[in-house]
Amino acid sequence: MEAVNAYYNGHTFVPTKPIKVKKNQRAIVTILDETIEQGKKSLLDFVGVLNQEDGANIMEAIKDAERIDNEW
């Protein structure tokens, strides 16, 4: 058995980290009396779902966009 952190997005439960689960695998869900902070998320909140090369490419694209914005 494994404990998985997740949040409810209004439609489904979304794990906060990638998990390995089989189709039709049973699970126990515990609803806590806490909420997560809503607001702007950092790109780093999503880097875990990308491989390292894709993450580096996205970070480079962001740097390029910031450089262009500063030139205007």
Number of C-alpha atoms within 10 A of each C-alpha: 5 5 8 14 11 14 15 12 8 7 6 9 12 14 12 14 12 10 10 5 9 7 6 6 6 8 11 8 11 6 9 7 5 7 8 7 7 6 6 6 9 8 12 9 10 12 15 13 12 11 9 10 9 12 17 13 11 14 15 12 12 13 12 12 12 11 11 10 9 8 7 5
